[in-house]
Amino acid sequence: MERNVSDGQRTAVIFGLANKRSIAWAIAQKMAEAGWQLAITYQNERLEQEAKDLIADLPGAEGFMCDVSFDEQIAALFEKLKARYGALDGLVHSVAYAPAEDLKGEFVNTSREGFRIAHDISVYSLIAVARAAAPMMANGGGIVTLTYYGAEKVVPKYNVMGVAKAALEATVRYLANDLGPKGIRVNAISAGPIKTLAARGISQLGEMLKSHAERAPLKRNVDPAEVGSTAVFLLSPAGSGITGETIYVDCGYNIMGF
């Protein structure tokens, strides 16, 4: 069973902070507001200063460098987390990448290396961090990752990322089955298009945002804070009966036929 809030402060690690537009940052802000103790990771030295400046605004939060494409960095990070926090109650995986050249033109021209990179960083990394986190979730916990509607319907120019997100959603279900007996829940949030650093590599992002706002029942684009609030819900006892699911936070866009 997951620990109750009354048992003490809940602790989570968030992967994928790049800058103030990151979905990871929106989630971190909402989790901090809800009283979580946070460890927040950034990929490399290039992103370090901006990440640390942001993390400094969250009381008690700490920053750690970790490139999830390297198993040794994941292992080193979790050694530090175990020494610092002892246990974890939550994990947020907000990591995705595909080479820019594979997000242009036709999907049929996806390179072998681009396909490998997209799946390694965007999908396998969830498996790797979940496996490392599980021993620190002896009392149960929650894992949340980020996906997008391009996983199930064709979104022009989303290309190999759409296929990677489909694999990510399947991974969520398989991890939910494996980790469920340990009291660990695994879910995905399918957010509407948001202007993040990663999304800037999609050549038709502007068109995606415009179409989304026009067709979604709420007639607008999603606010990153709304994604953050949903992550807090899924990681809290309020979401204790939910696992293996993809939760849409897209102003209703996914329900529309045309």
N, C-alpha and C positions, 0 to 999 in steps of 0.2 A: 504494500500500500504506500501511496505517496504521503510524505510528511504534511501535516497541517500547518498553516501559517502560524498558529499559536505555539508550535514547537520551536519557533525561532525564525530568524531571517532566512529567506530562501536565496540560493546562490545559483547563478547561471553564467555560462560562457557564450559570448556572441561572436561568431565568425563573419568577417566580411566588411568591416568598416573601411571606407575609402575617403569619404568627405561628408560634408553636412547634407548632401543630397542622397546619401546612401539609405536604402531601406533599413539596413542594419542600424543606422543612427536613429531613425524614427522609432524603431523597436526599442532600442536602448533607452531613449528618453521616456517612453511609456512604462517600461519595466522599472526604471529608477523611480518614477512617480508612484508606482505601486509598491515600492519598498524593497525591490530586489537588490542584492549585492551582485555586482557585475564584474566579470573579467571580459575584456573586449579585445579582439585581435585585429591586427592590420597585416597586410601582406609583406611589406618590405620597408627598407630605409627611406625610399622615395615618398612613401605615404606616412611615415612615422610622425613627423612634426605636426601635420594637420590633425592626424588622428589623436595624438596626445593632447593637443589644444582642446579638442572637442571633449575627450574623456575627462579632462580636468574640470569640466562644468558639471559632472555628475558626482554627487557626494559618495565617496568610498569606492568608486569604480577604478579599476586598474587596467593598463594597457599591456599587451603582449604581442610580440612579433611572431607570425607563423604563416608560412607559405604552405597551404594544404596540399600542394602537389609533391611534397617531400615527406615521406613517412617518418624520417628521423626528426623533422621539425615538429610534427604532430606529437611524437613520443616525448620529445623534450618539453613541449608545452604542457602536456598532461602531468608530467612529473612535477612541474612548477605549480600547477593548479592543485595537485594533491597535497603538496607541501604547504601551500598557502591557505587552502580552503577546507581540505579534508574530504568534503563531499560536494556533489552537485545535485541540483534539483531541476535544472533546465539547460537546454542547449539550443541555440539559434544558428542555423546554417543559411547564410545569405551570401552565397558564393556562386558565381557563374562567369564563364568566359569562353569565347570562341574567337579564332583569328578573324580580323576584320575582313580579309579577302574572301572568307567563306560565308560572310553575311551580305554579300553582294551578288548580283547576277542570279543564275538559276541554281536551285538545290542540286540538280543532277551533276553539277560540276564541283561539288564538295570534294576537297582533297582528302586523301587518306589520313594525312597528318592532322588536318583541321578537325576531322571527325574524332580522331583519337584524343586530341587536346580538349575538345568540347566536352567529351564524356568523362575524361579523367578529372578535370577540374570541376565541372558542374554536377557530376553524378557520383563518381567513385569517392570523391572527398567526403560526401555525406556518410557513406559506409565506413570510411576510415575514422572519422571523428566520432561516429556513434559507437563503434567498437572500442575506441579508446575511452569514451565517456562512461560506458556501461558499468565498469567496476566501481566508479565513483557515485553511481546511482543505486546503491544497495537498498535504499528505502523507496525506490521508485522515482519517477520524474517524467519530464516531457521533452521531446525534441520537435522543433519546427523548422521546416525549410520553405523556400520561396519558389513558386513555379509561375506559369503564365498560360493563358488560353491557347497559345500556339502549340501546346503539347497535344491537343486533340483536334484542332481545326487548322487548316492552312492559313498562315499569316504571311503574305508576300514579304520576302527579304528576311524573315526570321530564320528561315533555312535550317541549318544544322542545329541551331539552338532549340528549335521546336522539337526535333527528334531527341535531343538531350533532355529536354524537360519531360517528354513522354517517358523516357527511361527513369528520370528522377521520380516521377509519380509512381511508377511501378516499384521502384526501390523503397519508397515510403511504405507501401503495402507489405513488401517482404520483410522489411525491418520491423514493422509493427507486429508481424506474426512471430518473428524470432524473439523480440524483446518484451512482448506482452507478458509472458510468464514472470518476468522480473519486475513487473509493475511499471515498465517504461512505455510511454505512449509516443507515437511518431505520427506527425501530421504535416500537411503542406498547405500553404496559403497561396491561392492563385490570385495574384493582384493584377489590377488593370495596369496599363502602361504608365510608367513613371519616369521622369527625366533623371536617371541615375548615370553615373560614370560609365557603367557597363552598357546601358541602353543607348548611349551616344554612338556606339559602334553599329547600330542598326540604321541602315540608310534611309528608311522610310518612317522614322520615329514620329516626325511631325504629322504625317498622314495618319498614322496609327492613333495618335492622341486626338486628332480632329474627328476621325470616324467614331472613335469610342464615345466621345462626348455627345455626338449627334445621335447615336443609336442606343446608348444605354438608357434604361428607363428613368434614371435620375438626371439624365441630360447634363452630365458633367464627368470629369475625370476623378479618379480616386485620390484622396489626400493620403500621403504616406503615414500620417498619424493614425488613420483608420486601420491601416495594416498593422501598425504597432499595437493598437488596442486589441485587435484580434489575436495577435501573438500572446499578449498578456493573458487573455481569456483561455487560450488553448493550453498554456503552461501552468495555469492555476488549478486549484481543486474544482473550480466551476466547470472545467472541461474534462473532468476525471473519467467520463464514460466515452470519450471520443478518441479513437485511434485509427490509423490507416486511411484517413480521409483527406480529401482535397477540399478546402473551404474557400469559396469565392468571395473576394473583396474587390469587386469590380463595378460597383454601382448597377449591377444587374445585367451587364453587357452579355454575359454567357447564356442568358435565357432566351435571347432574341434570335429569330430565324433570319430576318433581314431588316 
